[in-house]
Amino acid sequence: MDDHAAISLLLLGAVLVYSLAARRLGRANITAPMVFVVVGVVAGNTGLVQVDADVGWLLTVAEVTLALLLFSDASHLQLREVGRDRGPALCLLLIGLPLSIVAGTLLAYWMFPEHGWAAAALIAAMLAPTDAALGAAVVTDTRVPSRVRRLLNVESGLNDGLATPVVTVLIVVVASETGQLGDQNWVIDALRSLSIAVGVAVAVGGAGGAVLRWCRGHGWTSPLSEQVAVFALALLCYFAAVAIDGNGFVAAFLGGIMFGYLANAELRARTEFTETTGLLASYVVWIAFGAALAWPALADATVRTYVIAVGALTLVRIVPVAIAMAGYGWGPPTVLFVGWFGPRGLATVIFALIALEELGNTAVTDHLVDVASVTVLLSIVAHGFSAAPLAARYGRWAATLPDDAPEKVAVTPPSTRRIVLQADSPENHRTSH
């Protein structure tokens, strides 16, 4: 049996078994990333499958996965609704995220000065995005105030899109420092790539959303065809930008925002097929991560690697969150709760795979992949097992707050569909919509 057949059978079998036991696993705080990473580690170390992190098909799957999830997450950003409670979310995204990257850069350079400032900044940017699905109980437990759940959900849905251009530009900077770009001007190349992405987002995501809305209004579409059309728009944003040397991820993210803004609520709900496809593709990435990256990273990790990983999940995250949330009257338990639940997950893994592809097998690349892998592994375990008990404990504290406390300000409950799919529990079914 060739490797492709073995990987296909492994994936389909693992997906089936997980799907049959998802609710029971959710009660035990076992998330989908935990399951599929373990499957990958076992399969890779027993020789059941052979997966190399730099094979072409894996990078393609990873890139498509990120593009689909960026588009679907961004399409649910309802700008008018966020505007009613935009302050805390914008502060986390526009103050907390940059501060986390700066703090992470300082920590990474302190630990590994031999790799330079650009590599340190790239590590920090790769570790900056959060993944709410790794601690799904936090945003699906109704005991946690809806404003706090929404804050975490909005942050997780958007910070990977904001970090993407930073990561891609820094990869170019690192490549130029190592001489892989020759005499090219990386500043001009980066600006041109981002400009193309913006144009594609407007032309495909925006115009596509407007055309789809018009066709729906005139009775030309069906519910199923609308789901397929949204899926096609997401992929078109990515591949159209890549085809003309633009940044496909930025195009997918901005295209999703444009689509969500110009489409109506019914069409925004048609992203379910896109989300489900992205979810299934993410399982491939998690298995490949376990088979190709996780175990070698743990074997090669040093004390300095673990210092960066632990720092990224604690002080590098919590201190910027505390600064960003200052002035809104949040209680210290809320600041710590939001600060702790910034899991590092799928986006970080995909960024590591992209860096490996773009930079090749070098000492710097090995360092980047090891730090990213160890951080994600620690996050999967720490946030997965702590989500439910800490959500319950925080919920009991929040219940004692007065009705006029900032945490209890009434907001629209967060959408948790994709998170529900990744951590299927009874609580999730009661709170999703």
Secondary structure, DSSP 8 states (H G I E B T S, - for coil): --HHHHHHHHHHHHHHHHHHHHHHHHHTT--HHHHHHHHHHHHHHHTS----TT-HHHHHHHHHHHHHHHHHHHHT--HHHHHTTHHHHHHIIIIIHHHHHHHHHHHHHHH-GGGHHHHHHHHHHHH----GGGGHHHHH-TTS-HHHHHHHHHHHHHHHHHHHHHHHHHHHHHHHHTTTTTT--HHHHHHHHHHHHHHHIIIIIIHHHHHHHHHHHTT---HHHHHHHHHHHHHHHHHHHHHTT--HHHHHHHHHHHHHHHS-HHHHGGGHHHHHHHHHHHHHHHHHIIIIIIHHHHHH--HHHHHHHHHHHTHHHHHHHHHHHTTS---HHHHHHHHH-----HHHHHHHHHHHHHH-S-HHHHHHHHHHHHHHHHHHHHHHHHHHHHHHHHHHHHHTS-TTSGGG--------HHHHHHS--HHHHHH--
